[in-house]
Amino acid sequence: MRMIFALPLLLVAACGVNNDPQNDTVTLEYDQNQVEETAQDLGNAADDAATEIGEAARGAGRAIENEVGDIDVDVDVRRNQAENSQ
């Protein structure tokens, strides 16, 4: 879905505009190879970013685990029927 937003940028990056004022013409060309290379670069950058985010999340998890450690909680619950009946 997010790739749809990047598509116009890919097309602009691969476009070549030639203006010929003498003949009063403008030529617009696009290079499919350039589009594919740019898309591949974009995919690689997204993959690298996802990897970095994953590593940061793992590091944060380890830091939290080291800070908190293991917590033992002992609960002693006793009920005194005589005091509760009043």
Long-range contacts (C-beta under 8 A, 24 or more apart in sequence): 6-42, 10-35, 10-38, 10-39, 10-42, 11-35, 13-38, 14-38
